[in-house]
């Protein structure tokens, strides 16, 4: 059975984005930023919606730019890659060995 949408205004909205907007409504009283946003968006004209689309895409680009310039985040990514390499290598080697055994077994 499909999960029931919390807000009927989001019923046919893609799940990927719907869940993000629904999480904004998780205040104790069930209201939040998403309620305000949904109301404003539904009452907007086409021109206002175009302006909102530009604004939110510009904001997203700013977040992406800041993320890409974040040296602490980059250092953490490098550390994660280095720390996980031994596991990735071990998994690859064991998978290759198992697949070779399957290959040999099929030829018996």
C-alpha positions as CSV (number, residue, x, y, z in Angstrom):
1,X,0.0,0.0,0.0
2,X,1.3,3.4,-0.9
3,X,2.3,5.8,1.9
4,X,-0.3,8.4,2.5
5,X,0.8,12.0,1.7
6,X,0.6,14.2,4.8
7,X,-0.4,17.3,2.9
8,X,-3.1,16.8,0.1
9,X,-1.5,19.7,-1.8
10,X,1.5,17.5,-2.4
11,X,-0.5,14.3,-3.4
12,X,0.7,14.2,-7.0
13,X,4.1,15.9,-6.4
14,X,7.2,13.7,-7.0
15,X,8.1,11.8,-3.9
16,X,11.7,12.8,-4.1
17,X,10.8,16.4,-3.5
18,X,7.6,15.9,-1.6
19,X,9.4,14.3,1.4
20,X,11.7,17.4,1.7
21,X,8.7,19.7,1.8
22,X,6.9,17.5,4.3
23,X,9.9,17.5,6.6
24,X,9.6,21.2,6.9
25,X,6.2,20.8,8.4
26,X,7.4,18.7,11.4
27,X,7.0,21.3,14.0
28,X,5.1,20.3,17.2
29,X,1.9,22.0,15.9
30,X,2.2,20.5,12.4
31,X,2.9,23.8,10.8
32,X,6.1,25.2,9.4
33,X,7.9,26.9,6.5
34,X,6.5,24.4,4.0
35,X,2.9,25.4,4.8
36,X,3.7,29.1,4.2
37,X,5.6,28.2,1.0
38,X,2.9,26.0,-0.4
39,X,0.3,28.7,0.2
40,X,2.4,31.4,-1.4
41,X,3.3,29.2,-4.4
42,X,-0.3,28.1,-5.0
43,X,-1.5,31.7,-4.9
44,X,1.2,33.1,-7.1
45,X,0.8,34.3,-10.7
46,X,2.9,32.8,-13.5
47,X,5.3,35.8,-13.3
48,X,5.7,35.4,-9.6
49,X,6.3,31.7,-10.0
50,X,9.0,32.4,-12.6
51,X,10.6,34.8,-10.2
52,X,10.5,32.3,-7.4
53,X,12.0,29.6,-9.6
54,X,14.9,31.9,-10.5
55,X,15.4,32.9,-6.8
56,X,15.4,29.2,-5.6
57,X,17.8,28.1,-8.3
58,X,20.1,31.0,-7.5
59,X,20.0,30.1,-3.8
60,X,20.8,26.5,-4.7
61,X,23.7,27.6,-6.9
62,X,25.0,29.6,-3.9
63,X,24.9,26.6,-1.6
64,X,26.7,24.5,-4.2
65,X,29.4,27.2,-4.7
66,X,29.8,27.4,-0.9
67,X,30.0,23.6,-0.6
68,X,32.6,23.4,-3.3
69,X,34.7,26.2,-1.6
70,X,34.5,24.5,1.8
71,X,38.0,23.4,2.6
72,X,37.0,21.5,5.8
73,X,34.5,19.5,3.7
74,X,37.1,18.8,1.1
75,X,39.6,17.6,3.7
76,X,36.9,15.3,5.2
77,X,36.2,13.9,1.7
78,X,39.9,13.1,1.2
79,X,40.2,11.6,4.6
80,X,37.1,9.4,4.0
81,X,38.5,8.2,0.7
82,X,41.8,7.4,2.2
83,X,40.3,5.6,5.2
84,X,37.9,3.6,3.1
85,X,40.5,2.5,0.5
86,X,41.5,-0.6,2.4
87,X,37.9,-1.8,2.6
88,X,37.2,-1.1,-1.1
89,X,40.3,-3.0,-2.1
90,X,39.5,-5.9,0.1
91,X,36.0,-6.1,-1.2
92,X,37.2,-6.0,-4.9
93,X,39.9,-8.6,-4.3
94,X,37.5,-11.0,-2.6
95,X,34.8,-10.5,-5.2
96,X,37.3,-11.2,-7.9
97,X,38.5,-14.3,-6.2
98,X,34.9,-15.6,-5.7
99,X,34.0,-14.9,-9.3
100,X,37.1,-16.8,-10.4
101,X,36.0,-19.7,-8.4
102,X,32.6,-19.6,-10.0
103,X,34.2,-19.4,-13.4
104,X,36.4,-22.5,-12.7
105,X,33.4,-24.3,-11.2
106,X,31.3,-23.8,-14.3
107,X,34.1,-25.4,-16.4
108,X,34.1,-28.6,-14.3
